[in-house]
Amino acid sequence: MWLEATTHPGLEDLLLEELSALYPGEGAEVDARKGRVRIPRAWVGEEALGLRLARHLVLFRARLLLSREDPLGALERAALALPWPELEGAGSFRVEARREGKHPFTSPGGERRVGEALHRAYGVPVDLKRPAVRVRVDVRGEEAFLGVQLTERPLSRRFPKAALRGSLTPVLAQALLRLADARPGMRVLDPFTGSGTIALEAASTLGPTSPVYAGDLDEKRLGLAREAALASGLSWIRFLRADARHLPRFFPEVDRILANPPHGLRLGRKEGLFHLYWDFLRGALALLPPGGRVALLTLRPALLKRALPPGFALRHARVVEQGGVYPRVFVLEKL
C-alpha cells in the first residue's frame, strides 16, 4: 500500500520535502509521471490533510497489469480480491476512474463494472454526488491502480470561495513562499493581490508575527479579499488600494515580495507589460533590504529579464503547470 499525493507539475520536489518531513524515513519518492509523489503507507491519519503543497490524496492498495483480452474483468476481479474496510457499514460510495492512454473501454465503463461488483459484495448504495467513500481506479497505460481517495475536495480549497476566483491556487502561492524562503516574523508583500490568494496563504502559513501587506487597484477584488481574510481569521493582513508600479508610495520596507503580475493580456501591446515589469521591479528593489527576495510568476520570462534592474540576482527559476498554462517562477535576491 502507498499514499499518492498530487500537486502542480513542476512542484514535485517541494511536495516531496513536505511529505518526507511529515513521515520521515519512510521512503517518499517522486513518481515518474508529473505532478505525483508517493510514499509507502498502510494507514494515513488526519495529519496528512494539513499538507500545503498537495491537492488530492489517494491510498492505493493494488497495482496490476491489465489483461488485453478482458481488462474490465481483470479490474473487477482485482477489486473483489481486495479488502475494503471503508465500505463496511458505509452509507454510500462511488467509483471514480481516471485513464491515461488508449484503452478498449471508457472511464464510465470501468466505473460501472467495478462499482456493480463492489455493490454486490458489500451492499452499499451508490451515490454519484456526495458519496461517503470514493473508490479510485486509475488506469495508466497497461497498468491499473486501485485504492481509496482520502480527499473529498482538493486540499487547496482552504479559503472561502471569494479567494478562489483568481487564477492562482493556494498550492502555487505556497510554492512561492517556500522558494522565497519566507519565514515567521518576516514582512511580506503581495502587490498584485487580486482575490487575495497569496496574502491569505502567507498569513495562514507564517502566522500573526509576520506583517502581511496586500495591494491592488481593483476595489471590488480588494473587498472580496478582505472578506475572505476575515472569514479565514486572518485579520492582520493589511489590504490597500495601491499601484504596483509605485510601491514605495504605498508600502514600508518588507523582507519578501510574492507576486503574480498580469500576464499582458489586459495591457495590450508587449511594451505595456515591459513597462509594468520595469516599474514594479525598481519599486521592489527600493522596498527590500539586502538579501530580501522577490518570488514571482511570468509567462514572458525574456521580457522580465530585460526589465531586471542592476541590484537583483536571479537565484532560482523553474516552470510549473496550472490549468494548461506553464508560467515560469523566478526568485530574485537583492544584492
N, C-alpha and C positions, 0 to 999 in steps of 0.2 A: 504494500500500500504506500501511496505517496500523496503529498499535498502539492497541488499545482496552483500557483498564483500568476495572474495575468497583469500586464501593465502596458504602457505605450511602447511599441518597438523603439529601441534606442535608449531605454531606461533600465534594461535588464540588470546591469551591473549594480545600479543603485538599489533596486529591489532585492538583489542577492545579498547585499550588505545588510539591509534591514532584516531580511528573513534569517540570515546567519546570526545576527545579534539576538533575535528572538529565540532561536533554537540553536545555541552554539554547539559546535562539534558534531552536527548530525548530517553533514554532507550535502548541503544545499548546492545546487548547480543550475546553470543557465541551460534551458532546453535548446535543442538545435533549431527549433522553429522560433521565430522572432516573437518577442512580447511575452515569453513564458519563463518562469523559474520554478523548479521543483525541489522537494526535499523529502526524504523518506520519513513518513509519519503514519502510525496506525490510528492515531487519535489527535484531534485538534480541539482546543478549548476556546473560550471567549477571547483570549489574548490575541488570537490571530485576526480578529475583527478590528483591531486597532492599527493594522498596517496602513501606513500613509501612502505608500507607493503602489499598492495593489488595487486592482479593480474588482476582480472576482476570485473566489477561492473554490477549488474543487478537490475533494478527497477521492482519488481514484483507487479502485480495488483490483482491477484486472486489465491486462493488456493481451491481446490475441491477434493472431494473423488470420485475416478473413479468408474463408473458403471462396474460391472463384465460382464454384458450382452452385453454392447455396449460401451466400453471405448473410442474408436475413435469418436463415435457420441457425447459422453459427452465432449470430448475435443473441438470438432467443435462447439457445442452449447455454451460452456463457452467462446470461443474466440469471437464468434459473439455477445455475450451479453455485452462484454467489450468495453469501449471507447478506441480508438487507435489514439490519436491526431497526433502521429508521422507519421501515414500513410496518413494523409490528405495532398494531394499535393506532396507526396514523389516521388522521381524519380525511386526508386526501393526498394525491400525488399526481405528478405528470412526468413524462419522459421528454427530454429536450435533446435532439440530435443535431450535431454540428459536423459538417463534412468538409474536407479539403481534398480536392482531386475529383476524378471521374469515377462513378460507380453505377452499377446496373439497378440502382434503387434511389429513391428520393429521401430527403430528410424526414418528411412526414410519414413515408412508408416505414422507415426504421423506427420512428416513434410509436407508430401503431403496433408493429409487430412485438416490440419489447414491452410496450405498455399493456397490451392484451395479455401477454404471458404473466407479467407480474400481478396484474389484477386477478387473474385466475388463481395464482399461487397464494396471494395474501388477502384477497377480498377487499382491498382498499379502493374506494371510489376515485375516479379520475376527475380532476379539476384543472382545466387548462388556464384559468385566470389567476387564482390565488391558491396554489397547492401548498400543503404543509411540507411536502417533501419534493425535491426536484432531482430526479434521476438523470444523469448525464450519459449520453452515448456519443463519444467523439470518434469520428472515422477520419483518419489521416492517411491518405494513400491506401496501402494494403493492410494497415493496422487499425484496430479498434480499441478504445479505452472506455471502461465502464466505471462509474462512480456516482457520488452524490455532490451536488452543488451546495456549498455552505452559505452562500450569499444570496439573499432574496433579491436584492438590488445592488448595483455597484457600490463598493465601499467609498468611492469618490463622491457619492451623493451625501455628504456630511453637513451641508449647509442648506438653508432654506432655498426654495426654488428661485427666488429673486437673484441669488448669487450664481445660479447655474445657467443664466441666459446668455452669458458671454461665450466666446469661442475657446477659452482656456479652461481646462479641467483642474480641480484641486490637486490631482496627481502631478500634473505638469508644473503647477505652482510649487508643489513640494520639491520637485526636482530642482527648480531654480534656487530654492532656499538652500538645499544641500550642496549644489555646485558652487554657490557663492560662499559657502561655509558660514552661514548666518547662525549665530549662537545667542542664547538667552542673555539679555542685557544690552544687546546691540540695538541701535536705532535703524529702523527700516523704512524705506520709502517705496511706494507703488505709484509712480507718476501718471500712468495711463490706466487707472483702476477700473474703469468701465463698471461692471456689475459687482466688483469688489473681490473677486476670487483670490487674487494674490494677497491682498491685505488680510482677508479672513484667514487664509492658510498660514500666513506669517504670524498673526496674533495668536491663533489657536495652537501653533507649534511652539513658539518662543515664550508665550505667557505674558502677563502684565508687566513684568520687569523690562520688557522691550517696547519702547515707544514705536508705534506704527503710524505712519502718515500715508494718506491716500489722496490723490488729486485727479481731477478730470474736468473737462469743460462742459460736459453734458449734465445739467442739473437733475434731469429726470433719472438718469442712471445713478447719479450720486445718491439720490433719495432712496432708490431701491437698495443700493449697497449699505446705506446707513440702517435701513430696516433689517436687512439680513444680519448685520453685525449685532444689533440689539437683540434680535431673536436668537442669536447664537451665544449670547452672553459675552460678547467681545466689545464692551462699551468704551474701552480705552483707545480704540482706533480713531484717529482724527481725520475726518473727511473734509476736503476743502476744494472749492471750485478754483482750479489753477491751470495755468498754461504750461505744459511740459517743455515748451520752447524757452521758458524764462524761469527755470526752477529757483534760482537764488532770490527771486522776488517773493516767493511764497513759503519756502521751507527752510528750516535750520540745517545745520550740519548733521549728516547721517553717516552710518557705517556701511550700510548695504542698500543698493538700489536694485529692485527687481522689476523688470519692465516687459510688457507685451505691447510694443508700439503698433500703430496702424501699419498694415502691410502695403499701403499705397493705393488700394482700390478706390478709396474715397478722396484721395488727394489729387487725383487727375494724373498729370504727367510725372514721369520718374523724377524730374527735378524737384517737385514738391516734397517727395519723400526724402531726397538727399538733403534738402534744407532742414527738414524736421530732424533728421539724424544729426546734422551738423550742430544745430542749436541745442538739442537735448543733451548730446554728449559733452558739450562745453559747459552747460549748466551742471551736469552731473559731476564733472571734474572739479568745479568750484565748491560743491557741497561736500565732497568726500575728503577725509584725511588721508595722508599717505598710508597705503595698504588697504584702503577702502575698495570695495568691489561693486561692479555692476554685472548682473546676470540678466540677459535679455534674449528675446526671440526675434528672428527676422527671416523673411523669405527672400531678402535681397542682400546676401552676405557681401558681395563685391561692392555694392553701394555703401553699405555700412562701413566697410574697411576704408573706403575713400574718404568718408566723413570723420574718421577717427582722429582726434587731436593728439599732438605730442603730449606726453604725460600719462598716457594709458599704455599698458602692456596687455596683450592677449594671452590669457593664462589657460584657456580651455575652449574647445569647440567640438560640437557633435551635432548630428542630425537626429531628429526624433520624428515620430509619426503621430498625427492626431487627425482623425476623421478624413483620411485620404490625402492630407496635406503634410509636407515634410519640411518644417521650418528648421533653421539652424539655431542652436543655442550657443551664445558667446558669453564668456566670462572675462571681464576686463578688470584690471587692477591698477589703481593709481600709484605711480612711482614716487 
